[in-house]
Amino acid sequence: MTLPAQRHATDPGRELAEPGFWQQPPAHRLAAFARLRAAEGPVFVPEGSGRGHWALVRHAQVQEASRLPKVFASAPGVTTPEPARWVRALFGDSMVNLDGPDHAQLRKIVQRAFTPRLLAAAEADIHAVAARIVDDVLADQPDEFVSAVASRLPLEVICNMMGIPEHYRAEIADRVNHASENIGVERGLASRLRMPGRGLRALARMQRMVAGIGRERRKHPTDDLISALVCANVDGQALGARQLGAFFSLLMVAGVETTRNAITHGLSLLTDHPDQRDLLLSDFEKYADGAVDEMIRHSTPIIQFRRTVAAEHTMDGHVFRPGDKVVLYYASANRDAAVFPDPDAFIITRSPNPHLGFGGGGPHFCLGAHLARVEMKALFRELLTRPVGLRAVGLPDLAGSNFDNRVRSLRFAFERP
């Protein structure tokens, strides 16, 4: 790995390596990224023991790296820290950590399973689930939005689409929370030693559960996604037990977490910007698609993904060499003033809006982008157009993760006429 010479305390990237950086208010972090975008080229971020990564913080940088997978490889892992070899051996490689033919073949199997019939059924289900959730909210009048609303929609939709029996779902929701609650969060030594085991146990139990369902569906297929995946015949291949478990974990941790966070930030943004909320309500169908994309851009549910340089490449005057580590900071790229005028503003009519909330393009562009947009649009239609509207109360309780813009909780209240 190439190490820059004579790095010192005034290095612009050092702040991103400080333990408390991700616990700072969002405005502090965004100001730091703005300073990094103003630098001449990629900035080095030390990570201890002489290692570190190069920060790609501009929109063009993130797009370029995303679209050159033979140069900027996802293997051995896109998270920070990278998954240990024994974890990958035990749980299998997630699609996001694969490159080349392995990634292409797995993605091909999954894409073929998303038939037009399955997608049409999923979209119809999304609208039904969204309406049922808001019915429950109006009846029960809870005051915490993440658990009552934002988490329920993507979890129920994915479980329905996969064909997960009802009696497994409460346990799956609990496992998802345990598996993801401390990803990217700075913790004390005792917690660091304790929590990885808890998260991995939750992941293992969830994967064993779905593997058992997969074995049953091979024998007795039904009209759901698990059946389509385990009974697929794409170039003679279907998903094995480990592949199915890894894919399900990706759907649960990524699909549920990212959508729930985008929904929660969305309610907070509409509350903080009543003019944009009023505009959306003036013609929901006209403005909803733009509002959803602006919520995703502004909140950027996934903050960063790592890449490992596999071939020499020059970007913005810097030569990357094999073995170098880079991090694609989507949270920074989505505030790049070179692409987004007035980038810190929330503007639902922003057009064009080439945000990187689903990735920067290339082979790893998010498979669930369409369904996530449909979920958010359906839920906000129900939340905002019922006679009793909702508003956020106070600020979201953020997890302080360097990986995702996770919201632990958000209080909300009903707007009375």
Secondary structure as GFF3:
##gff-version 3
##sequence-region A 1 417
A	DSSP	alpha_helix	14	17	.	.	.	ID=ss1
A	DSSP	three_ten_helix	21	23	.	.	.	ID=ss2
A	DSSP	alpha_helix	26	37	.	.	.	ID=ss3
A	DSSP	beta_strand	43	48	.	.	.	ID=ss4
A	DSSP	beta_strand	51	56	.	.	.	ID=ss5
A	DSSP	alpha_helix	59	66	.	.	.	ID=ss6
A	DSSP	beta_strand	72	73	.	.	.	ID=ss7
A	DSSP	alpha_helix	85	91	.	.	.	ID=ss8
A	DSSP	three_ten_helix	95	97	.	.	.	ID=ss9
A	DSSP	alpha_helix	100	113	.	.	.	ID=ss10
A	DSSP	alpha_helix	116	140	.	.	.	ID=ss11
A	DSSP	alpha_helix	145	145	.	.	.	ID=ss12
A	DSSP	pi_helix	146	150	.	.	.	ID=ss13
A	DSSP	alpha_helix	152	162	.	.	.	ID=ss14
A	DSSP	alpha_helix	166	180	.	.	.	ID=ss15
A	DSSP	alpha_helix	189	219	.	.	.	ID=ss16
A	DSSP	alpha_helix	225	230	.	.	.	ID=ss17
A	DSSP	alpha_helix	241	250	.	.	.	ID=ss18
A	DSSP	pi_helix	251	256	.	.	.	ID=ss19
A	DSSP	alpha_helix	257	272	.	.	.	ID=ss20
A	DSSP	alpha_helix	274	282	.	.	.	ID=ss21
A	DSSP	alpha_helix	284	299	.	.	.	ID=ss22
A	DSSP	beta_strand	304	309	.	.	.	ID=ss23
A	DSSP	beta_strand	313	315	.	.	.	ID=ss24
A	DSSP	beta_strand	318	320	.	.	.	ID=ss25
A	DSSP	beta_strand	325	329	.	.	.	ID=ss26
A	DSSP	alpha_helix	330	333	.	.	.	ID=ss27
A	DSSP	alpha_helix	369	385	.	.	.	ID=ss28
A	DSSP	beta_strand	389	398	.	.	.	ID=ss29
A	DSSP	beta_strand	407	415	.	.	.	ID=ss30
###
